[in-house]
Amino acid sequence: MKRNFKRFWKLGREEFNTQYFDITTDGDLMLKEGNYQYNLYKLAKQYGTSLEVMFPFIVENRLRQLTDFFNAYIKLNDYKGKFYYHYPMKVNQHKQFVLSVVSEGANLETSSANELWIVKRLWEQGRFNSKIRVLCNGPKTERYIKLIDELNREGLMITPIAEHHDELTAFRKNKCEIGLRVNLNVKVKSHWDKKFNYFGLPEEEVLKLPKVPNLGIISYHVSSQIEKLDGLTDPVKRLFMIYAKLRQRNPKLDTIDIGGGGAVPYVKKPIYTAKAAVHQIIKTCKQMSLKYNVKEPNIICEWGRYIVAPAQVTLFKVLTEKPIENGSNRKWYIVDGSFINDLPDTWTIHQQWHVMPANNMTSRKNQRTWLAGSSCDSDDKYTAQGTYILLPKLQEESDQYVAVCDTGAYQDSLGARHCMLSSPTKIIAHNGEIKVSTKRQSPEELGKLFGW
């Protein structure tokens, strides 16, 4: 019977990022770290909700696996370039996640002076050695440029990526390696596809550039959450044409950065595997190197969402239910958190999530629901794009808790204080132990943020 419910909620399946989940004998949602196990329902009862539970071991496992895939297919294809993973800190700047990726050999990528300040702090604390490389993307403010120069002088490997002509001019004076971002003339199918992009130099301008001193990397970032494999390989093919031409004038150029884009199965819908994606990427790089008769470049990948999204679960308690007035068989379940604050992608880009009960998972009496947050905003809701979220029917003798999976990417950094609601409590589950990282803010603490 337990196995049937496990299958019903799509647990224990790698294609849904639920390979670590199981159900306890009491019907509670459980997450396993080796022989350690965490009862998410009991954690919600103990620490209160809304609650974010971080699992650093998942970050470490996914990065280790991704690196192994790249290195294996590099060897199988007799590919001469090397693979380097760079973690884009904008995805989640939490200390535990950053230290976890670094512990598994990750390099870093920053998007602002403030993120580079975190790198500086880790560097000064002796947290990593000078072999780590940091790519600096995003608009280069005066403070950002000064910090890049400072860390370069101190011996850290900093590679600023020029986004436009002014930055290219500014970094020509430096002796450090520099990179160049190309705005590729390629469109791919993804949830975040943009018609216009102001990052990077257009292809035609890049091809007209004279020799760029110390140019070592050319990069692109076409989109996030890329839905099809050809959305990952078509940009690679396009970039190789530019790489081959730039190498004629820039012999130090030896690395391509394929950016982010690795997708996460947020909505219980299988997508391509990381193994299949890496296979196609390396195969394409090998073919393009032969086609253009160029040195096989090193490959940088920045799949941030893929690495950290599955490493966090957000838990809510259902406060009450309300009928939906139009006669629908659905009901509103109102939870003790805010989707606008706690899961802002729900509101801003209509993100769908893998949602399941955190307790009563063996109940045969389930209800089609829509979820509403605790703010007074009519947009503070999650309706699964107008379909429904299946959850157990509420019982008087039992509180109902809800788990939202794959919330480790972007939600914390984009969260706000709408209706002056506190952010969730955040706990870290690692090596069988629980550590409170961030406590829920009191009214007095929140008030201070607004000058009270």
Secondary structure, 3 states (H helix, E strand, C coil): CHHHHHHHCCCCCHHHCCCCEEECCCCCEEEEECCEEEEHHHHHHHHCCCEEEECHHHHHHHHHHHHHHHHHHHHHCCCCCCEEEEEEHHHCCCHHHHHHHHHCCCEEEECCHHHHHHHHHHHHCCCCCCCCEEEECCCCCHHHHHHHHHHHHCCCEEEEEECCHHHHHHHHCCCCCEEEEEECCCCCCECCCCCCCCCCEEHHHHHCCCCCCCEEEEECCCCCCECCCHHHHHHHHHHHHHHHHHHCCCCCCCEEECCCCCCCCCCCCCCCCHHHHHHHHHHHHHHHHHHHCCCCCEEEECCHHHHHHHHEEEEEEEEEEEECCCCCCCEEEEECCCHHHHCCHHHHCCCCCCEEECCCCCCCCEEEEEEECCCCCCCCEECCCCCCEEEECCECCECCEEEECCCCCCHHHHCCCHHHCCCCEEEEEECCEEEEEECCCCHHHHHHHCCC
